[in-house]
Amino acid sequence: MAEQSMTASDIPTERHRLYEDALAILTGTLIMSLGVVIYSKAMLLTGSTSGLALLLQYATGAEFWLVFSLVNLPFYVLAVKRLGWMFALRTFLAVSLVALFSRLTAGWVEFARLDPIYAAIVGGGLMGTGLLILFRHRTALGGINILSIYLQEKFGIRAGYFQLGVDLAILAVAFFVLPPANLALSVIGAAVVNMTLAINHRPGRYAGVT
């Protein structure tokens, strides 16, 4: 008998349990928050609404957790209309936890010395991993994350590649706020975040659903 190839649709799909979603959101937001604190300490910038919140923090002196919560408010409407109430509620929970954990982590972790190159790569890797965990449990961190997941599910556009383009636009605006060296390292960090998503978050590669 000739061996038949298995397509993505042939792979059995196992649904996530409630406690699995809860643990994933908790873990993903904790990891994401640590990456944000590293970037804030090194005065680096990422993309999406997290990057916008960091940019406003550097420009105005406002705390990240407050700005991050506020800039995400308009995008919950898109989440409800396009991706459903459950997705919107999980996203609101994730945004709230990142805001809370980023504020608490600054008191939990102190850096006597933080090399900016190390911060760009490791902080970017942490944020990319945190986002990957959240994405795989149909949760985002508002803003561009919501739009990128919608475009991937609706049109097959890779979430990571789409976010990379938007993030580079945000970094271009940061030219007027950050020193050139910090901006260059932020570009490297944005690439780390989004390549983590582009390589690991593909339709059919991960079959778990909520």
Backbone torsions as a table, in degrees:
resi	resn	phi	psi	omega
1	MET	NA	131.2	-179.5
2	ALA	-70.0	139.3	179.9
3	GLU	-72.8	130.1	-179.7
4	GLN	-95.8	138.9	178.8
5	SER	-77.4	148.6	179.6
6	MET	-101.8	127.5	177.0
7	THR	-95.3	172.9	-179.4
8	ALA	-60.7	-34.7	-178.1
9	SER	-71.7	-18.2	179.9
10	ASP	-83.2	-14.9	-175.9
11	ILE	-76.0	127.3	179.4
12	PRO	-59.3	138.0	-178.9
13	THR	-103.9	122.9	178.5
14	GLU	-106.0	126.1	-177.1
15	ARG	-77.6	146.3	175.1
16	HIS	-72.7	140.5	173.1
17	ARG	-83.8	163.5	-177.5
18	LEU	-59.4	-43.6	-178.7
19	TYR	-67.9	-29.1	176.4
20	GLU	-68.2	-41.8	175.4
21	ASP	-61.9	-43.7	-178.2
22	ALA	-63.3	-45.4	179.2
23	LEU	-65.6	-37.5	179.4
24	ALA	-65.5	-43.9	179.3
25	ILE	-64.4	-41.4	178.7
26	LEU	-63.7	-47.6	-179.2
27	THR	-66.2	-46.3	-178.3
28	GLY	-61.6	-41.4	-179.0
29	THR	-72.3	-34.0	175.8
30	LEU	-64.1	-45.5	179.4
31	ILE	-64.8	-44.4	178.6
32	MET	-59.8	-42.7	-178.2
33	SER	-63.7	-39.4	177.6
34	LEU	-63.1	-41.6	176.8
35	GLY	-61.7	-40.6	179.2
36	VAL	-64.0	-43.2	-179.9
37	VAL	-63.6	-40.3	176.7
38	ILE	-61.3	-44.1	179.3
39	TYR	-65.7	-40.9	179.9
40	SER	-63.8	-40.6	179.1
41	LYS	-64.5	-40.7	-178.7
42	ALA	-86.1	-2.0	-176.5
43	MET	55.5	54.5	175.9
44	LEU	-111.1	171.9	-175.5
45	LEU	-133.8	139.7	172.1
46	THR	-113.2	-168.0	-177.6
47	GLY	-106.2	-164.8	178.7
48	SER	58.7	-160.5	-178.3
49	THR	-68.8	-27.2	175.5
50	SER	-63.4	-43.9	178.7
51	GLY	-66.1	-39.5	177.9
52	LEU	-63.2	-40.6	178.8
53	ALA	-65.5	-41.1	176.7
54	LEU	-63.4	-41.9	-179.8
55	LEU	-60.9	-44.0	178.3
56	LEU	-67.6	-33.0	175.9
57	GLN	-62.5	-46.7	179.9
58	TYR	-65.6	-36.3	-174.7
59	ALA	-79.2	-32.5	-173.4
60	THR	-113.2	-20.4	-175.7
61	GLY	86.6	-1.3	177.0
62	ALA	-68.5	153.1	-178.9
63	GLU	-73.6	145.1	-176.2
64	PHE	-58.2	-46.2	-172.9
65	TRP	-58.9	-37.1	-179.1
66	LEU	-73.0	-46.8	-179.0
67	VAL	-63.8	-41.7	-179.0
68	PHE	-61.1	-41.6	178.8
69	SER	-64.0	-41.6	-175.7
70	LEU	-71.7	-42.4	-175.6
71	VAL	-70.0	-17.8	-179.9
72	ASN	-85.3	-16.3	-173.9
73	LEU	-54.8	-45.2	-176.3
74	PRO	-65.7	-22.3	-172.8
75	PHE	-84.7	-9.3	178.3
76	TYR	-67.4	-27.6	177.6
77	VAL	-62.7	-44.8	177.6
78	LEU	-62.7	-40.0	-179.8
79	ALA	-61.4	-42.7	-179.5
80	VAL	-68.2	-45.5	-175.5
81	LYS	-69.9	-39.5	-172.4
82	ARG	-98.0	-30.8	-171.5
83	LEU	-123.7	-2.6	172.9
84	GLY	98.7	161.2	-177.3
85	TRP	-64.6	-40.2	-177.4
86	MET	-64.2	-41.5	177.3
87	PHE	-62.6	-43.6	-179.3
88	ALA	-63.1	-40.9	-180.0
89	LEU	-67.2	-40.8	177.7
90	ARG	-64.9	-38.0	179.4
91	THR	-67.2	-43.5	177.0
92	PHE	-59.7	-41.0	178.1
93	LEU	-63.9	-43.9	-179.0
94	ALA	-64.8	-43.1	178.1
95	VAL	-61.4	-44.4	-179.7
96	SER	-63.2	-39.3	-180.0
97	LEU	-69.5	-39.1	177.1
98	VAL	-63.9	-41.7	177.4
99	ALA	-60.5	-44.9	-179.6
100	LEU	-67.0	-49.9	-175.5
101	PHE	-67.2	-34.7	179.0
102	SER	-65.0	-35.6	176.5
103	ARG	-69.6	-42.7	-178.8
104	LEU	-72.9	-37.9	-177.4
105	THR	-61.5	-33.6	178.1
106	ALA	-59.8	-26.0	176.0
107	GLY	-93.1	-21.9	179.7
108	TRP	-80.9	-31.7	-173.4
109	VAL	-124.1	132.6	175.5
110	GLU	-124.5	144.8	-179.7
111	PHE	-117.2	112.8	175.0
112	ALA	-71.6	-34.2	176.6
113	ARG	-149.4	133.3	-179.1
114	LEU	-136.1	105.6	178.8
115	ASP	-66.5	128.8	-175.0
116	PRO	-63.6	-33.9	178.2
117	ILE	-67.0	-44.9	176.5
118	TYR	-60.2	-43.1	-179.4
119	ALA	-61.0	-41.7	-178.3
120	ALA	-63.6	-43.9	-175.4
121	ILE	-77.0	-50.7	-176.8
122	VAL	-71.2	-42.4	177.2
123	GLY	-61.9	-41.7	176.6
124	GLY	-63.6	-40.4	177.6
125	GLY	-64.0	-39.6	178.4
126	LEU	-64.9	-45.2	-179.7
127	MET	-66.1	-39.5	177.6
128	GLY	-63.6	-41.1	178.6
129	THR	-67.3	-41.6	177.2
130	GLY	-60.9	-44.3	177.6
131	LEU	-63.8	-39.4	179.4
132	LEU	-60.8	-43.9	177.8
133	ILE	-60.6	-45.1	-178.8
134	LEU	-66.8	-43.3	179.8
135	PHE	-58.3	-41.0	-176.5
136	ARG	-72.6	-9.4	174.1
137	HIS	-116.8	31.6	175.9
138	ARG	48.5	50.2	178.2
139	THR	-136.3	142.6	178.5
140	ALA	-130.6	-178.4	177.5
141	LEU	-114.5	36.8	175.4
142	GLY	79.1	-179.9	171.7
143	GLY	51.9	-125.2	-175.4
144	ILE	-65.0	-30.0	177.0
145	ASN	-59.3	-43.8	178.8
146	ILE	-62.6	-46.4	-178.9
147	LEU	-65.0	-40.2	-178.1
148	SER	-67.6	-38.7	177.3
149	ILE	-66.4	-41.4	178.6
150	TYR	-61.2	-45.7	-179.0
151	LEU	-65.5	-36.3	179.0
152	GLN	-68.5	-44.3	-178.0
153	GLU	-71.6	-32.4	-175.5
154	LYS	-87.6	-40.8	-172.1
155	PHE	-122.7	-1.1	178.9
156	GLY	77.3	13.7	178.0
157	ILE	-77.6	126.2	-178.2
158	ARG	-58.1	128.8	-179.3
159	ALA	-60.4	-42.5	-178.2
160	GLY	-64.7	-43.1	-179.2
161	TYR	-68.0	-39.4	178.3
162	PHE	-63.3	-45.4	-179.9
163	GLN	-63.3	-35.2	-179.5
164	LEU	-59.9	-43.7	179.8
165	GLY	-63.6	-43.0	179.2
166	VAL	-67.4	-40.1	-178.4
167	ASP	-64.4	-37.3	178.2
168	LEU	-64.7	-33.6	176.6
169	ALA	-66.5	-40.4	177.2
170	ILE	-64.3	-40.8	179.0
171	LEU	-64.9	-30.6	178.1
172	ALA	-64.7	-39.2	177.3
173	VAL	-66.4	-33.4	-178.7
174	ALA	-66.7	-11.3	177.4
175	PHE	-55.6	-28.2	-177.4
176	PHE	-88.6	-3.3	-176.3
177	VAL	-118.3	-42.7	-175.0
178	LEU	-96.0	150.9	170.6
179	PRO	-62.4	152.7	-177.4
180	PRO	-55.2	-39.7	-179.0
181	ALA	-64.4	-43.0	178.4
182	ASN	-65.8	-36.5	179.0
183	LEU	-66.2	-41.7	179.0
184	ALA	-63.0	-42.0	177.8
185	LEU	-67.7	-32.3	177.7
186	SER	-65.9	-35.2	176.1
187	VAL	-63.1	-42.6	177.3
188	ILE	-61.9	-44.8	179.4
189	GLY	-62.2	-40.6	178.1
190	ALA	-62.5	-37.8	177.2
191	ALA	-64.4	-40.2	178.8
192	VAL	-62.9	-46.2	179.5
193	VAL	-57.9	-51.2	-171.5
194	ASN	-78.9	-29.3	174.3
195	MET	-70.2	-31.9	173.7
196	THR	-59.0	-42.1	178.5
197	LEU	-72.5	-44.2	-175.6
198	ALA	-63.7	-37.1	-177.6
199	ILE	-77.3	-37.0	-170.9
200	ASN	-103.8	-19.0	-176.5
201	HIS	-108.7	84.3	-179.7
202	ARG	-123.1	144.0	176.0
203	PRO	-58.4	131.3	178.5
204	GLY	89.8	-17.4	-178.8
205	ARG	-78.4	-30.6	-178.3
206	TYR	-129.0	120.2	-168.4
207	ALA	-97.8	-6.9	-179.4
208	GLY	-67.7	138.5	178.1
209	VAL	-133.9	162.0	177.8
210	THR	-100.0	NA	NA
